[in-house]
Amino acid sequence: MPSPEPVTNPNIATGSGHIPVLLHEVIRLTAPQPGEHVVDCTLGAGGYAEAFLQATAPAGQLLGIDLDAALAPRVRERLAPFGERFRLVHGSFAALASIAKGFPMPSIIVADLGLSSVALDNPERGFSFQQDGSLDMRMDQSKGETVVDLIRESSVAQLEHILKIYGEEPHSHTIAHAIVAAAKRQPITRTIQLVEVIDAAYRAILHAPAGRKLWLGRGLHPATRTFQALRIAVNKELASLEVMLPQAFELLGAGGRLAIVSFHSLEDRMVKQFMKQLCARCVCPRPTASQLEAGVAPEQLQCTCSRIPRATSITHKAVQASPEEISINPRSRSAKLRVIRKT
Ligand SMILES: C[S@@+](CC[C@H](N)C(=O)[O-])C[C@H]1O[C@@H](n2cnc3c(N)ncnc32)[C@H](O)[C@@H]1O
């Protein structure tokens, strides 16, 4: 397959407020061709979509999906030059199969998980611990519970579980306890209130005096992990990814490429396992250590499943951002890209 034309300024989206992560690598590894159709499951500010629409001109169509309806006016304006080739649907990629009904069979499906920096930068959305705003954090503001609801309705154990699993917060119990206790005294409805509670809990843990700025190394703010965990929980991010992956793979035709950019270790593990199992040549049970010690019969070591892999891996290891990209866009530091091709 010939490589498409390189995208100008691959990792910088000018004027959109969002710098797409690993864009150049996504385009290079999915290798879009003129006339191919693409589904972008996480349209965001349209950085990937614009590059795909350029590479698939003149006839390739792109279906862009996003949970966040607030991004729609800007992205429509940005992609207006592509006319009827671009279609936008407000919804969750968890419903990918039904959203994509009526759209031609895609050759490429891409998802760049997480949050758009356009949403992060709007204090009233509640994603940022740097600015005061309503503690909402829903990507889809038309439905579902907010972080205010989640905190109000959670026990210490439930909150601790969320902080530990989704935030990998080492002090999940202390912070969950502090949040629940503070919420009993007064409802926590603003980001700044939550930051103050987390800050006080961390000061007690670290015996740090009040008033001194508290950073936890590598630029980590005490509230980083808690905010990430609560965002993942209210938006059901892992559950949505889990149901989207098989739908995406089934939608693709032979030779179709599936590319996923993730930012969280649990997401990356899910993507890696999903892709590995599709690319596996053999799924015969492996002999156990004790069977090997006892000397298994040679025929038991032979493959009997004769499995034909359903996909081949394009990225044998996850692709990560270069030091140059990280220096321009620190958010790319934790990004991992994995791509497979359907056989
Ligand atoms: C990192 S941004 C994507 C940026 C995009 N690649 C670009 O170039 O501008 C992730 C986007 O995915 C959206 N999103 C997250 N979960 C989603 C879901 N389950 N369904 C649809 N969109 C989702 C967010 O609202 C956000 O706009």
The ligand as an SDF file (V2000), in Angstrom:
LIG
                    3D

 27 29  0  0  0  0  0  0  0  0999 V2000
   -8.8780   13.0670   22.9500 C   0  0  0  0  0  0  0  0  0  0  0  0
  -10.3590   13.6400   22.2800 S   0  0  0  0  0  0  0  0  0  0  0  0
  -10.2380   13.2340   20.5710 C   0  0  0  0  0  0  0  0  0  0  0  0
   -9.4880   14.2560   19.7990 C   0  0  0  0  0  0  0  0  0  0  0  0
   -9.5010   14.0300   18.3060 C   0  0  0  0  0  0  0  0  0  0  0  0
   -8.7480   12.8520   17.9310 N   0  0  0  0  0  0  0  0  0  0  0  0
   -8.9850   15.2380   17.5530 C   0  0  0  0  0  0  0  0  0  0  0  0
   -8.1120   15.0530   16.7080 O   0  0  0  0  0  0  0  0  0  0  0  0
   -9.4510   16.3440   17.7990 O   0  0  0  0  0  0  0  0  0  0  0  0
  -11.4710   12.4210   22.8100 C   0  0  0  0  0  0  0  0  0  0  0  0
  -12.9110   12.6890   22.4610 C   0  0  0  0  0  0  0  0  0  0  0  0
  -13.6270   11.4830   22.6550 O   0  0  0  0  0  0  0  0  0  0  0  0
  -14.8960   11.8030   23.1320 C   0  0  0  0  0  0  0  0  0  0  0  0
  -15.4110   10.5840   23.7780 N   0  0  0  0  0  0  0  0  0  0  0  0
  -14.9970   10.0100   24.9260 C   0  0  0  0  0  0  0  0  0  0  0  0
  -15.7100    8.9030   25.1810 N   0  0  0  0  0  0  0  0  0  0  0  0
  -16.5750    8.7530   24.1550 C   0  0  0  0  0  0  0  0  0  0  0  0
  -17.5790    7.7900   23.8410 C   0  0  0  0  0  0  0  0  0  0  0  0
  -17.8600    6.7610   24.6430 N   0  0  0  0  0  0  0  0  0  0  0  0
  -18.2420    7.9450   22.6910 N   0  0  0  0  0  0  0  0  0  0  0  0
  -18.0060    8.9830   21.8550 C   0  0  0  0  0  0  0  0  0  0  0  0
  -17.0850    9.9460   22.1190 N   0  0  0  0  0  0  0  0  0  0  0  0
  -16.3900    9.8280   23.2550 C   0  0  0  0  0  0  0  0  0  0  0  0
  -14.6780   12.9780   24.0590 C   0  0  0  0  0  0  0  0  0  0  0  0
  -15.8520   13.7280   24.2260 O   0  0  0  0  0  0  0  0  0  0  0  0
  -13.5830   13.7400   23.3210 C   0  0  0  0  0  0  0  0  0  0  0  0
  -14.1190   14.7500   22.5180 O   0  0  0  0  0  0  0  0  0  0  0  0
  1  2  1  0
  2  3  1  0
  2 10  1  0
  3  4  1  0
  4  5  1  0
  5  6  1  0
  5  7  1  0
  7  8  2  0
  7  9  1  0
 10 11  1  0
 11 12  1  0
 11 26  1  0
 12 13  1  0
 13 14  1  0
 13 24  1  0
 14 15  1  0
 14 23  1  0
 15 16  2  0
 16 17  1  0
 17 18  1  0
 17 23  2  0
 18 19  1  0
 18 20  2  0
 20 21  1  0
 21 22  2  0
 22 23  1  0
 24 25  1  0
 24 26  1  0
 26 27  1  0
M  CHG  2   2   1   9  -1
M  END
$$$$
